[in-house]
Amino acid sequence: MKRFFSHPFVALAAGACLRLFFVLKFPSTSGDTVLYDQFATNWLKLGKFAMDINGQPAPVDLRMPGYPAFLAIVYALTGRTGDAARLPVMLAQIVVDLATCLVIAALAALLARLAGQRNKSRRVFVVALWLAALCPFVANYVAVPLTEVWAVFFNAVGFYLLSVLATQMDGSPVPLRDDYSLPADGTSKVALLAGAAIGLGTLFRPETPLLLATSILVLGLLALRRHQLLRCIQLSVFAGVACVAFLIPWTIRNAITLHEFQPLAPKDATLPSELDPQGFMAWERTWLYRVRDAYLVTWKLNDDVINLEDIPPNAFDNQQERDRVAAVLEKYNDDLTWNADEDAEFAQLARERTSRHPLRTYVWIPARRAVRIWFTPRIELLPVSGHVFPLAYQWEEDPIDQRVTVFFFLVGVFYVGLGLWGAWKIWRIPAARPAVAVLLAYILIRTAFLTTLEAPEPRYTLVCFPALIALGAQVVCRKPAHSQRSVTCQHLPV
């Protein structure tokens, strides 16, 4: 029985069953699904990357072109579009997500070998594969047309290649094949491949270069320690050029079609006819830390009525402030169009609130956002409330709902705890430390970045899960003996 469960095919089969369960039982859509479908359909039928505005296709840059290209390919192959093509899209995403599980397992095996656990690397590979295959948080996103599955895949590939690169920069030979160690020119190839993976990932999610920037920072520190700064700059240029190369067509398209220099999708996605609500967003950053409030407030702007009763009490410091917000919202609710005067009033409110409590805006709200996005139950795509606390009240309201919510909450805590435990366990091994530093640095910096967004969506942390799972699999290793600084790693899957 033990040998049966240690076979990778069994883990992949279990992962496929879990993903098929979500696809068949809980298929879902989101607001972005409509956008992606319009982009793909117009691209396929009209040859334009455009969305429908007032019944006419209009070129925009609101999203990156990678996922619409994927949808367009599926539409072309199946002869279906929109809802009729949902199942083929989801089945294709299952294949991509299972490939991600294999990459995560390969990353875990790499870390184990660097930690001097060569005889345990296969066991770590299998454990990581099971952890990835049965992780419900990414698995349930195969059932919705969104970028998550592809973003996680490219991040996983980037994690693997950048971990190899960091290890080589630290002087530890990491062979690509059984018969030789990777020479210096091979290091350049790894840098190019890492940059290419991140460039492809950027076509799906515009913040993907954050992984490259974080890794360059870690590589720079390693280079300073080993007096290889020039080599680090060279490798960073290789990776950067490979990444940028994939963005050139998109940048040229925006320059020609929209007359703007825009290599990435803009952070604040607003239509040309809409005002960019910078003041409103600044005010929200002084109080909003839960994604449920984004549904009730943020995402209603320019679309629906915003009720004062839906805004939580912590958004107001006093009754006068509440009355000012109520007066502005009353004007907005009349025509559902946000204007410059209304935005200026909220910008003034944001400045006043920040002046009174700067730590609240710059420390406590971001900290609460970070805790929320990591320890939420992550059931956005399931017909469950997602409210864990208060336990007694939620149990009395709907015990089945509460069981599911608490289960997902505990699973999330398990994966985070396991990742931290594994990272602590192999951090003590000098040969593994550079790769671990790349993974942990990215998790920390990305978390900090996510706290600055307009809405703290938990799904944006999913790209960190390949690193978290690969680190968590290290807990099955025994306490490592003191090892040499350079560890020769063989039979690494690349």
BALO-962451 format. One record per residue (C-alpha): residue number from 1; residue in one letter; chain; x, y, z. Coordinates in nm, 2 decimals. Each point is the difference from the previous one (the first is absolute). Layout:
(rec NUM a A (X Y Z))
...
! end
This chain:
(rec 1 m A (0.00 0.00 0.00))
(rec 2 k A (0.29 0.24 0.08))
(rec 3 r A (0.16 -0.07 -0.33))
(rec 4 f A (-0.34 0.06 -0.17))
(rec 5 f A (-0.04 0.35 0.15))
(rec 6 s A (0.37 0.09 -0.07))
(rec 7 h A (-0.06 -0.03 -0.38))
(rec 8 p A (-0.03 0.35 -0.15))
(rec 9 f A (-0.28 -0.11 -0.23))
(rec 10 v A (-0.22 -0.08 0.29))
(rec 11 a A (0.05 0.35 0.14))
(rec 12 l A (-0.07 0.15 -0.34))
(rec 13 a A (-0.32 -0.21 -0.04))
(rec 14 a A (-0.12 0.11 0.35))
(rec 15 g A (0.07 0.36 -0.10))
(rec 16 a A (-0.19 -0.04 -0.33))
(rec 17 c A (-0.30 -0.15 0.19))
(rec 18 l A (0.00 0.30 0.24))
(rec 19 r A (0.01 0.25 -0.29))
(rec 20 l A (-0.27 -0.19 -0.19))
(rec 21 f A (-0.22 0.02 0.31))
(rec 22 f A (0.03 0.38 0.01))
(rec 23 v A (-0.06 0.02 -0.37))
(rec 24 l A (-0.31 -0.21 -0.01))
(rec 25 k A (-0.14 0.09 0.34))
(rec 26 f A (0.10 0.37 0.05))
(rec 27 p A (0.07 0.17 -0.34))
(rec 28 s A (0.02 0.37 0.05))
(rec 29 t A (0.04 0.34 -0.17))
(rec 30 s A (0.11 0.34 0.12))
(rec 31 g A (-0.02 0.36 -0.12))
(rec 32 d A (0.33 -0.04 -0.18))
(rec 33 t A (-0.13 -0.31 -0.18))
(rec 34 v A (-0.22 0.21 -0.22))
(rec 35 l A (0.29 0.23 -0.09))
(rec 36 y A (0.22 -0.29 -0.09))
(rec 37 d A (-0.27 -0.15 -0.21))
(rec 38 q A (-0.06 0.32 -0.19))
(rec 39 f A (0.37 0.05 -0.06))
(rec 40 a A (0.04 -0.36 -0.13))
(rec 41 t A (-0.31 0.01 -0.22))
(rec 42 n A (0.08 0.33 -0.16))
(rec 43 w A (0.36 -0.10 -0.05))
(rec 44 l A (-0.10 -0.32 -0.17))
(rec 45 k A (-0.29 0.14 -0.21))
(rec 46 l A (0.12 0.36 -0.07))
(rec 47 g A (0.37 -0.02 0.05))
(rec 48 k A (-0.02 0.27 0.27))
(rec 49 f A (0.09 -0.02 0.37))
(rec 50 a A (-0.32 0.19 0.10))
(rec 51 m A (-0.29 0.00 0.24))
(rec 52 d A (-0.36 0.09 -0.07))
(rec 53 i A (-0.08 0.36 0.09))
(rec 54 n A (-0.35 0.13 -0.09))
(rec 55 g A (-0.04 -0.30 -0.23))
(rec 56 q A (0.32 0.07 -0.19))
(rec 57 p A (0.35 -0.17 0.03))
(rec 58 a A (0.24 0.26 0.14))
(rec 59 p A (0.38 -0.06 0.04))
(rec 60 v A (0.11 0.02 0.36))
(rec 61 d A (0.30 -0.10 0.22))
(rec 62 l A (-0.19 -0.10 0.31))
(rec 63 r A (0.13 -0.35 0.01))
(rec 64 m A (0.31 -0.18 -0.12))
(rec 65 p A (-0.04 -0.20 -0.32))
(rec 66 g A (0.12 -0.35 0.12))
(rec 67 y A (-0.32 -0.14 0.13))
(rec 68 p A (-0.22 0.14 -0.28))
(rec 69 a A (0.25 -0.17 -0.24))
(rec 70 f A (-0.05 -0.33 0.18))
(rec 71 l A (-0.37 0.03 -0.02))
(rec 72 a A (0.01 0.10 -0.37))
(rec 73 i A (0.21 -0.32 -0.07))
(rec 74 v A (-0.25 -0.22 0.18))
(rec 75 y A (-0.29 0.18 -0.18))
(rec 76 a A (0.17 -0.06 -0.33))
(rec 77 l A (0.07 -0.37 0.07))
(rec 78 t A (-0.35 -0.08 0.12))
(rec 79 g A (-0.20 0.23 -0.22))
(rec 80 r A (-0.18 0.13 0.31))
(rec 81 t A (0.01 0.33 0.19))
(rec 82 g A (-0.12 0.13 0.33))
(rec 83 d A (-0.21 -0.23 0.22))
(rec 84 a A (0.01 -0.27 -0.26))
(rec 85 a A (0.38 -0.03 0.03))
(rec 86 r A (0.01 0.01 0.38))
(rec 87 l A (0.06 -0.38 0.04))
(rec 88 p A (0.29 -0.02 -0.26))
(rec 89 v A (0.16 0.30 0.17))
(rec 90 m A (-0.03 -0.16 0.34))
(rec 91 l A (0.14 -0.33 -0.12))
(rec 92 a A (0.30 0.18 -0.15))
(rec 93 q A (0.06 0.17 0.33))
(rec 94 i A (-0.01 -0.33 0.18))
(rec 95 v A (0.29 -0.11 -0.22))
(rec 96 v A (0.20 0.32 0.07))
(rec 97 d A (-0.07 -0.03 0.37))
(rec 98 l A (0.12 -0.36 0.02))
(rec 99 a A (0.32 0.11 -0.19))
(rec 100 t A (0.04 0.26 0.28))
(rec 101 c A (-0.01 -0.28 0.26))
(rec 102 l A (0.29 -0.17 -0.17))
(rec 103 v A (0.20 0.32 -0.01))
(rec 104 i A (-0.06 0.05 0.37))
(rec 105 a A (0.11 -0.35 0.08))
(rec 106 a A (0.32 0.06 -0.21))
(rec 107 l A (0.07 0.32 0.20))
(rec 108 a A (-0.05 -0.19 0.33))
(rec 109 a A (0.24 -0.27 -0.11))
(rec 110 l A (0.26 0.26 -0.10))
(rec 111 l A (-0.03 0.16 0.35))
(rec 112 a A (0.04 -0.34 0.16))
(rec 113 r A (0.32 -0.08 -0.19))
(rec 114 l A (0.14 0.34 0.08))
(rec 115 a A (-0.07 -0.08 0.37))
(rec 116 g A (0.21 -0.31 -0.03))
(rec 117 q A (-0.30 -0.23 -0.01))
(rec 118 r A (0.08 -0.18 -0.33))
(rec 119 n A (-0.13 -0.33 0.13))
(rec 120 k A (-0.33 0.17 0.10))
(rec 121 s A (-0.05 0.20 -0.32))
(rec 122 r A (-0.24 -0.24 -0.16))
(rec 123 r A (-0.21 -0.02 0.32))
(rec 124 v A (-0.01 0.38 0.01))
(rec 125 f A (-0.09 0.01 -0.37))
(rec 126 v A (-0.30 -0.23 0.07))
(rec 127 v A (-0.11 0.18 0.31))
(rec 128 a A (0.01 0.34 -0.18))
(rec 129 l A (-0.19 -0.15 -0.29))
(rec 130 w A (-0.28 -0.12 0.24))
(rec 131 l A (-0.01 0.33 0.18))
(rec 132 a A (-0.03 0.19 -0.33))
(rec 133 a A (-0.25 -0.25 -0.16))
(rec 134 l A (-0.23 0.02 0.30))
(rec 135 c A (0.03 0.37 0.08))
(rec 136 p A (-0.36 0.12 -0.06))
(rec 137 f A (0.09 0.37 -0.03))
(rec 138 v A (0.15 -0.01 -0.34))
(rec 139 a A (-0.19 -0.31 -0.11))
(rec 140 n A (-0.34 0.18 0.03))
(rec 141 y A (0.12 0.27 -0.24))
(rec 142 v A (0.01 -0.24 -0.29))
(rec 143 a A (-0.38 0.03 0.01))
(rec 144 v A (-0.01 0.37 -0.08))
(rec 145 p A (0.14 0.19 -0.31))
(rec 146 l A (0.26 0.21 0.18))
(rec 147 t A (0.38 0.04 -0.02))
(rec 148 e A (0.08 -0.18 0.33))
(rec 149 v A (0.09 -0.34 -0.14))
(rec 150 w A (0.24 0.14 -0.26))
(rec 151 a A (0.14 0.25 0.24))
(rec 152 v A (0.08 -0.27 0.26))
(rec 153 f A (0.16 -0.22 -0.27))
(rec 154 f A (0.24 0.26 -0.13))
(rec 155 n A (0.09 0.11 0.35))
(rec 156 a A (0.08 -0.36 0.09))
(rec 157 v A (0.23 -0.03 -0.30))
(rec 158 g A (0.16 0.33 0.09))
(rec 159 f A (0.05 -0.12 0.36))
(rec 160 y A (0.18 -0.31 -0.12))
(rec 161 l A (0.23 0.17 -0.25))
(rec 162 l A (0.08 0.30 0.23))
(rec 163 s A (0.08 -0.24 0.29))
(rec 164 v A (0.24 -0.18 -0.22))
(rec 165 l A (0.15 0.33 -0.10))
(rec 166 a A (0.03 0.12 0.36))
(rec 167 t A (0.18 -0.32 0.10))
(rec 168 q A (0.25 0.03 -0.29))
(rec 169 m A (0.07 0.36 0.09))
(rec 170 d A (0.08 -0.12 0.35))
(rec 171 g A (0.25 -0.25 -0.14))
(rec 172 s A (-0.19 -0.32 0.04))
(rec 173 p A (0.01 -0.21 -0.32))
(rec 174 v A (-0.35 -0.11 -0.11))
(rec 175 p A (0.01 -0.23 -0.30))
(rec 176 l A (-0.26 -0.02 -0.27))
(rec 177 r A (0.08 -0.36 -0.08))
(rec 178 d A (0.16 -0.29 0.17))
(rec 179 d A (0.34 0.02 -0.17))
(rec 180 y A (0.11 0.36 0.05))
(rec 181 s A (-0.03 0.30 0.21))
(rec 182 l A (-0.13 0.32 -0.15))
(rec 183 p A (0.28 0.22 -0.13))
(rec 184 a A (0.00 0.38 0.00))
(rec 185 d A (-0.16 0.03 -0.34))
(rec 186 g A (-0.28 -0.23 0.12))
(rec 187 t A (-0.07 0.25 0.28))
(rec 188 s A (-0.07 0.26 -0.27))
(rec 189 k A (-0.24 -0.24 -0.16))
(rec 190 v A (-0.18 -0.05 0.33))
(rec 191 a A (-0.03 0.38 0.03))
(rec 192 l A (-0.14 0.03 -0.35))
(rec 193 l A (-0.25 -0.28 0.07))
(rec 194 a A (-0.11 0.16 0.32))
(rec 195 g A (-0.05 0.34 -0.17))
(rec 196 a A (-0.20 -0.17 -0.27))
(rec 197 a A (-0.23 -0.17 0.25))
(rec 198 i A (-0.06 0.32 0.18))
(rec 199 g A (-0.06 0.18 -0.33))
(rec 200 l A (-0.26 -0.25 -0.10))
(rec 201 g A (-0.15 0.02 0.35))
(rec 202 t A (-0.02 0.38 -0.04))
(rec 203 l A (-0.22 -0.04 -0.30))
(rec 204 f A (-0.25 -0.16 0.23))
(rec 205 r A (0.05 0.22 0.32))
(rec 206 p A (0.18 0.34 -0.02))
(rec 207 e A (0.16 -0.03 0.35))
(rec 208 t A (0.20 -0.31 -0.09))
(rec 209 p A (0.33 0.19 -0.05))
(rec 210 l A (-0.01 0.05 0.38))
(rec 211 l A (0.14 -0.35 0.02))
(rec 212 l A (0.30 0.10 -0.22))
(rec 213 a A (0.06 0.32 0.19))
(rec 214 t A (0.00 -0.19 0.33))
(rec 215 s A (0.24 -0.26 -0.13))
(rec 216 i A (0.24 0.26 -0.14))
(rec 217 l A (0.00 0.15 0.35))
(rec 218 v A (0.09 -0.33 0.16))
(rec 219 l A (0.26 -0.08 -0.27))
(rec 220 g A (0.15 0.34 0.05))
(rec 221 l A (0.06 -0.06 0.37))
(rec 222 l A (0.15 -0.34 -0.08))
(rec 223 a A (0.22 0.16 -0.27))
(rec 224 l A (0.13 0.26 0.24))
(rec 225 r A (0.09 -0.27 0.25))
(rec 226 r A (0.19 -0.20 -0.26))
(rec 227 h A (0.14 0.30 -0.19))
(rec 228 q A (-0.19 -0.08 -0.31))
(rec 229 l A (-0.20 0.31 -0.06))
(rec 230 l A (0.09 0.03 -0.36))
(rec 231 r A (-0.11 -0.36 -0.06))
(rec 232 c A (-0.33 0.08 0.18))
(rec 233 i A (-0.06 0.30 -0.22))
(rec 234 q A (0.07 -0.20 -0.31))
(rec 235 l A (-0.25 -0.28 0.11))
(rec 236 s A (-0.26 0.27 0.10))
(rec 237 v A (0.03 0.16 -0.35))
(rec 238 f A (-0.05 -0.34 -0.16))
(rec 239 a A (-0.31 -0.08 0.20))
(rec 240 g A (-0.13 0.36 -0.04))
(rec 241 v A (0.04 -0.01 -0.38))
(rec 242 a A (-0.17 -0.34 -0.03))
(rec 243 c A (-0.29 0.13 0.21))
(rec 244 v A (-0.04 0.33 -0.19))
(rec 245 a A (0.02 -0.18 -0.34))
(rec 246 f A (-0.34 -0.16 0.06))
(rec 247 l A (-0.15 0.34 0.08))
(rec 248 i A (0.12 0.18 -0.31))
(rec 249 p A (-0.30 -0.10 -0.23))
(rec 250 w A (-0.25 0.11 0.27))
(rec 251 t A (0.19 0.33 0.05))
(rec 252 i A (0.01 0.07 -0.38))
(rec 253 r A (-0.37 -0.08 -0.02))
(rec 254 n A (-0.09 0.25 0.27))
(rec 255 a A (0.23 0.27 -0.16))
(rec 256 i A (-0.16 -0.04 -0.34))
(rec 257 t A (-0.36 -0.06 0.10))
(rec 258 l A (-0.04 0.20 0.32))
(rec 259 h A (0.29 0.25 -0.05))
(rec 260 e A (0.15 -0.07 0.34))
(rec 261 f A (0.31 -0.17 0.14))
(rec 262 q A (-0.16 -0.28 0.21))
(rec 263 p A (0.20 -0.32 0.02))
(rec 264 l A (-0.22 -0.12 0.28))
(rec 265 a A (-0.37 0.03 0.08))
(rec 266 p A (-0.07 0.31 0.21))
(rec 267 k A (-0.03 -0.06 0.38))
(rec 268 d A (-0.33 0.19 0.02))
(rec 269 a A (-0.21 -0.15 -0.28))
(rec 270 t A (-0.25 0.28 -0.11))
(rec 271 l A (-0.16 0.06 -0.33))
(rec 272 p A (0.11 0.31 -0.20))
(rec 273 s A (-0.34 0.16 0.09))
(rec 274 e A (0.04 -0.06 0.37))
(rec 275 l A (0.18 0.21 0.26))
(rec 276 d A (0.29 -0.18 0.17))
(rec 277 p A (-0.12 0.01 0.37))
(rec 278 q A (0.33 0.06 0.17))
(rec 279 g A (-0.15 0.20 0.28))
(rec 280 f A (-0.26 -0.27 0.07))
(rec 281 m A (0.26 -0.27 0.00))
(rec 282 a A (0.22 0.20 0.24))
(rec 283 w A (-0.29 0.03 0.24))
(rec 284 e A (-0.06 -0.37 -0.02))
(rec 285 r A (0.36 -0.08 0.09))
(rec 286 t A (-0.06 0.17 0.34))
(rec 287 w A (-0.26 -0.27 0.10))
(rec 288 l A (-0.07 -0.28 -0.25))
(rec 289 y A (0.17 -0.33 0.08))
(rec 290 r A (-0.27 -0.26 -0.09))
(rec 291 v A (-0.08 -0.10 -0.35))
(rec 292 r A (-0.37 -0.02 0.09))
(rec 293 d A (0.00 0.38 0.04))
(rec 294 a A (0.14 0.03 -0.35))
(rec 295 y A (-0.32 -0.18 -0.13))
(rec 296 l A (-0.22 0.24 0.20))
(rec 297 v A (0.19 0.32 -0.07))
(rec 298 t A (0.30 0.00 -0.24))
(rec 299 w A (-0.14 -0.20 -0.29))
(rec 300 k A (-0.33 0.18 0.00))
(rec 301 l A (0.16 0.33 -0.10))
(rec 302 n A (-0.13 0.13 -0.34))
(rec 303 d A (-0.23 -0.30 -0.01))
(rec 304 d A (-0.24 -0.02 0.29))
(rec 305 v A (-0.13 0.19 0.30))
(rec 306 i A (0.24 0.01 0.30))
(rec 307 n A (-0.20 -0.02 0.33))
(rec 308 l A (0.15 0.18 0.30))
(rec 309 e A (-0.12 -0.29 0.22))
(rec 310 d A (0.22 -0.24 -0.19))
(rec 311 i A (0.32 0.19 0.10))
(rec 312 p A (0.14 -0.13 0.33))
(rec 313 p A (0.03 0.23 0.31))
(rec 314 n A (0.38 0.00 -0.01))
(rec 315 a A (-0.02 0.21 -0.32))
(rec 316 f A (-0.11 0.30 0.21))
(rec 317 d A (0.18 0.17 0.29))
(rec 318 n A (-0.29 0.21 0.10))
(rec 319 q A (-0.36 0.09 -0.09))
(rec 320 q A (0.11 0.31 -0.20))
(rec 321 e A (0.21 -0.22 -0.23))
(rec 322 r A (-0.29 -0.24 -0.04))
(rec 323 d A (-0.23 0.29 -0.10))
(rec 324 r A (0.26 0.12 -0.26))
(rec 325 v A (0.02 -0.35 -0.16))
(rec 326 a A (-0.38 -0.02 0.00))
(rec 327 a A (-0.04 0.33 -0.18))
(rec 328 v A (0.24 -0.10 -0.28))
(rec 329 l A (-0.15 -0.34 -0.04))
(rec 330 e A (-0.35 0.16 -0.02))
(rec 331 k A (0.12 0.20 -0.30))
(rec 332 y A (0.17 -0.30 -0.16))
(rec 333 n A (-0.30 -0.23 0.04))
(rec 334 d A (-0.22 0.24 -0.20))
(rec 335 d A (0.18 -0.07 -0.33))
(rec 336 l A (0.25 -0.28 0.09))
(rec 337 t A (0.28 0.20 -0.16))
(rec 338 w A (0.31 0.08 0.20))
(rec 339 n A (0.13 0.35 -0.07))
(rec 340 a A (0.31 0.21 0.09))
(rec 341 d A (-0.16 0.20 0.28))
(rec 342 e A (-0.12 -0.31 0.18))
(rec 343 d A (0.34 -0.16 -0.04))
(rec 344 a A (0.17 0.31 0.13))
(rec 345 e A (-0.22 -0.01 0.32))
(rec 346 f A (0.10 -0.36 0.07))
(rec 347 a A (0.37 0.09 -0.07))
(rec 348 q A (-0.03 0.27 0.27))
(rec 349 l A (-0.16 -0.25 0.24))
(rec 350 a A (0.28 -0.25 -0.07))
(rec 351 r A (0.26 0.27 0.08))
(rec 352 e A (-0.18 0.10 0.33))
(rec 353 r A (-0.03 -0.36 0.11))
(rec 354 t A (0.36 -0.08 -0.07))
(rec 355 s A (0.12 0.32 0.17))
(rec 356 r A (-0.19 -0.10 0.32))
(rec 357 h A (0.11 -0.36 -0.01))
(rec 358 p A (0.30 -0.06 -0.23))
(rec 359 l A (0.08 -0.34 0.16))
(rec 360 r A (-0.35 -0.11 -0.08))
(rec 361 t A (0.03 0.07 -0.37))
(rec 362 y A (0.36 -0.11 -0.05))
(rec 363 v A (0.04 -0.28 0.25))
(rec 364 w A (-0.32 -0.14 0.16))
(rec 365 i A (-0.23 -0.01 -0.30))
(rec 366 p A (0.27 -0.16 -0.22))
(rec 367 a A (0.08 -0.25 0.28))
(rec 368 r A (-0.37 -0.10 0.03))
(rec 369 r A (-0.02 -0.03 -0.38))
(rec 370 a A (0.30 -0.24 0.00))
(rec 371 v A (-0.15 -0.22 0.27))
(rec 372 r A (-0.34 0.00 -0.18))
(rec 373 i A (0.14 -0.10 -0.34))
(rec 374 w A (0.20 -0.28 0.14))
(rec 375 f A (-0.24 -0.15 0.26))
(rec 376 t A (-0.33 0.04 -0.17))
(rec 377 p A (-0.20 -0.32 -0.06))
(rec 378 r A (0.05 0.05 -0.38))
(rec 379 i A (-0.34 -0.11 -0.11))
(rec 380 e A (-0.08 0.29 -0.23))
(rec 381 l A (-0.11 -0.24 -0.28))
(rec 382 l A (-0.21 -0.23 0.22))
(rec 383 p A (-0.36 0.06 0.12))
(rec 384 v A (0.11 0.05 0.36))
(rec 385 s A (-0.01 0.32 0.21))
(rec 386 g A (0.37 -0.01 0.10))
(rec 387 h A (-0.07 0.15 0.35))
(rec 388 v A (0.20 -0.19 0.26))
(rec 389 f A (-0.07 0.22 0.30))
(rec 390 p A (-0.19 0.03 0.23))
(rec 391 l A (0.00 -0.38 0.01))
(rec 392 a A (-0.31 -0.05 0.21))
(rec 393 y A (-0.21 0.24 -0.20))
(rec 394 q A (0.11 -0.14 -0.34))
(rec 395 w A (-0.06 -0.36 0.12))
(rec 396 e A (-0.35 0.09 0.12))
(rec 397 e A (-0.08 0.17 -0.33))
(rec 398 d A (0.12 -0.28 -0.23))
(rec 399 p A (0.21 -0.28 0.14))
(rec 400 i A (0.08 -0.16 -0.34))
(rec 401 d A (0.12 0.33 -0.13))
(rec 402 q A (0.21 0.05 0.31))
(rec 403 r A (0.16 -0.35 -0.03))
(rec 404 v A (0.11 0.06 -0.35))
(rec 405 t A (0.13 0.35 0.08))
(rec 406 v A (0.20 -0.11 0.30))
(rec 407 f A (0.14 -0.29 -0.19))
(rec 408 f A (0.13 0.22 -0.28))
(rec 409 f A (0.13 0.25 0.26))
(rec 410 l A (0.20 -0.28 0.18))
(rec 411 v A (0.13 -0.13 -0.33))
(rec 412 g A (0.14 0.34 -0.07))
(rec 413 v A (0.16 0.03 0.34))
(rec 414 f A (0.15 -0.35 -0.06))
(rec 415 y A (0.16 0.09 -0.33))
(rec 416 v A (0.15 0.33 0.14))
(rec 417 g A (0.12 -0.17 0.31))
(rec 418 l A (0.15 -0.29 -0.19))
(rec 419 g A (0.18 0.24 -0.23))
(rec 420 l A (0.15 0.20 0.28))
(rec 421 w A (0.11 -0.32 0.18))
(rec 422 g A (0.17 -0.13 -0.31))
(rec 423 a A (0.17 0.33 -0.06))
(rec 424 w A (0.14 0.01 0.35))
(rec 425 k A (0.11 -0.36 -0.02))
(rec 426 i A (0.23 0.04 -0.31))
(rec 427 w A (0.10 0.37 0.06))
(rec 428 r A (0.28 -0.13 0.22))
(rec 429 i A (0.17 -0.17 -0.30))
(rec 430 p A (0.22 0.25 -0.18))
(rec 431 a A (-0.03 -0.17 -0.34))
(rec 432 a A (-0.38 0.03 0.01))
(rec 433 r A (-0.02 0.35 0.14))
(rec 434 p A (0.03 0.20 -0.33))
(rec 435 a A (-0.30 -0.19 -0.15))
(rec 436 v A (-0.20 0.04 0.32))
(rec 437 a A (0.08 0.37 0.01))
(rec 438 v A (-0.14 0.04 -0.35))
(rec 439 l A (-0.33 -0.17 0.10))
(rec 440 l A (-0.04 0.17 0.33))
(rec 441 a A (0.09 0.35 -0.13))
(rec 442 y A (-0.26 -0.03 -0.27))
(rec 443 i A (-0.27 -0.11 0.24))
(rec 444 l A (0.08 0.30 0.23))
(rec 445 i A (0.03 0.26 -0.27))
(rec 446 r A (-0.31 -0.12 -0.19))
(rec 447 t A (-0.20 0.01 0.32))
(rec 448 a A (0.11 0.36 0.06))
(rec 449 f A (-0.09 0.09 -0.35))
(rec 450 l A (-0.35 -0.15 0.03))
(rec 451 t A (-0.07 0.21 0.30))
(rec 452 t A (0.02 0.31 -0.23))
(rec 453 l A (-0.27 -0.11 -0.25))
(rec 454 e A (-0.35 0.13 0.00))
(rec 455 a A (-0.14 -0.32 0.13))
(rec 456 p A (0.18 -0.27 0.20))
(rec 457 e A (-0.11 -0.30 -0.20))
(rec 458 p A (0.13 -0.33 0.15))
(rec 459 r A (0.03 -0.16 -0.35))
(rec 460 y A (0.30 0.22 -0.07))
(rec 461 t A (0.21 -0.20 0.25))
(rec 462 l A (-0.05 -0.32 -0.19))
(rec 463 v A (0.31 0.06 -0.21))
(rec 464 c A (0.20 -0.04 0.32))
(rec 465 f A (-0.14 -0.35 0.07))
(rec 466 p A (0.26 -0.18 -0.23))
(rec 467 a A (0.27 0.13 0.23))
(rec 468 l A (-0.20 -0.06 0.31))
(rec 469 i A (-0.07 -0.37 -0.09))
(rec 470 a A (0.36 -0.07 -0.12))
(rec 471 l A (0.13 0.13 0.34))
(rec 472 g A (-0.27 -0.18 0.19))
(rec 473 a A (0.10 -0.34 -0.15))
(rec 474 q A (0.34 0.04 0.16))
(rec 475 v A (-0.14 -0.09 0.34))
(rec 476 v A (0.02 -0.37 -0.09))
(rec 477 c A (0.38 0.02 -0.01))
(rec 478 r A (0.19 -0.10 0.31))
(rec 479 k A (0.21 0.25 0.18))
(rec 480 p A (0.29 0.07 -0.24))
(rec 481 a A (0.35 -0.06 0.10))
(rec 482 h A (0.26 0.28 -0.03))
(rec 483 s A (0.07 0.01 -0.37))
(rec 484 q A (0.26 0.15 -0.23))
(rec 485 r A (-0.06 0.34 -0.14))
(rec 486 s A (-0.02 -0.14 -0.35))
(rec 487 v A (-0.24 -0.28 -0.06))
(rec 488 t A (0.01 -0.19 -0.32))
(rec 489 c A (-0.35 -0.08 -0.10))
(rec 490 q A (-0.07 -0.27 -0.25))
(rec 491 h A (-0.30 -0.13 -0.19))
(rec 492 l A (-0.19 0.32 0.04))
(rec 493 p A (-0.31 0.02 -0.22))
(rec 494 v A (0.01 0.31 -0.22))
! end
